[in-house]
Amino acid sequence: MIKILSRSRVDLSEFLSTHHFFVETIEEDIYIVRRGEELPVFLSTKGDTLYFEIDLGSFNEVKSEELMFNLLDFNTVILPVSFGINNTNPENPRLVLVESRSSKNLQQEDFLSVFDALELATDKAEELLAGYLK
């Protein structure tokens, strides 16, 4: 069997739509990416880096010393994704899942694998947070 490697460049929205994602542009270089019933992924670009973020909810509603320890401990389970705090609004910090990738020489499989990793991490996060939600 003869195999031929093909490389092409395609627009982000077009690429993701062919893989059953819906992409909405919020502003230049910031997008919301949705797939099925999964939580939306916020995707932003700065320079040669892509940043992925899933908002899990208000951190004020669940924070505790025990949860802080468990979140850090779970970071080793959900790699390459990790828990973080989005403190853009200090009055309402958000618990988030984050991941980043260099966009230089980014292969489509690597790009798509981020969404799979985020989906698995979201499932683990929901299991962990169930015990802390009031």
N, C-alpha and C positions, 0 to 999 in steps of 0.2 A: 504494500500500500504506500502510495506517495502522499506525503503531507506537506502542505504549504502554509507557512506562517504569514498571516496578513496583518498589517498594522494600519490603522486609520484614526483620524481625530474626528470627534463628533461632539456637538453641543451637549452640555450636561442634561438639560431637560429632555432632549431628544433621546439620549442614551438611556436615561432612567425610565422614560415612558415605554421604551421597547422592552424593558424588564418589569413592567407592571407597577411602576411607581407613579405617583402624581406629584408634580413639582409646582410650587407656587413661589414666585419671587416676591419677597417682602420689600427689599431695597437692593441697591447694587451690591452684589457679592454676599447677600444673605437670602437663604431659601428655606422653605419648609418642604420636607419630603415625606410623603405618606405612602404606606403600602398596606392594603387591606385594612384590618381592624387594629393594626399596631399603633402605638403612640407615635405622634409625629416626631421627625428628626429635624432639628434646626442645623443647617449646614451653612458655614460661612468660610470665606476665603480671605486670607491675609498673606500677601506675597506668594510664596510657593507652598503654603501650608493650608490644608483643609481641616476645619474644626467641625466635629459632629457633637450634638448635644441633645439629650432627651430630658425634658422637664418631668420629674416625678412628683412634684407638688411642693407645697410650702414646708420648709424645714422647721419653722416655728411650731408647727402642729405635731411634730414627732420627735423633736430633739430631746435627747437624754444622754447621760454619760455612757450607759450601756449600749445605746444605739451607735454612738460615735465609735466605740471600740468595735462593734460588729460590722460597721461600714468599712472601717479600715481593714479588718480581717477578711471581709468578703472581697476586697479589691484584689486579693491574690487568687480568688476563685473565678472572677469574671474577666481576667486579663484577655485581650488587650484593652478592654474597656475599664473605666474606673469611676467610682463615685466622686462627686465634687459638690461644691456649693457655688451657685451663681448669685453673687452679691450685688448685682446691678442695682437693685432696689434694696438698700440696707434694712428697710422696715419690713421687707418680706423676702428674706433669702430663700432661694429655691434649691431643693435637693435635685441634683442632675446626674446623669450618666454622661461621660465624656470620652472622646477618642479623637485622635488627630493623625493625619497622614501627610506626607510630602506629596505634592502634586507633580513633582519632577519624575518623569518616567513611570507614572502610575499606570499599572495594568488594570484592565477592567475586572479581572477576578479579584485583585486586591481591593479595589474600590467597593465591589459588591459584597465582599466578605465583611466589611465594616458593618453593613446593615444586618447581616446575619449575626455577628457578634453582639451588636446592640440589642437585637431581639432576644437572644439567649440571656444577656445580662438583665434585660427588663423582666423576664420571667423570674430570675433569681431574686431581683430586687423586690418584686411583688411578694414573693414568699417571705423574704426577710421583713419587709415593712408591715405585713399583715398583723404581726404581733404588737406593733406600735401604734397602729391607727386606732383612733378613739371612736 
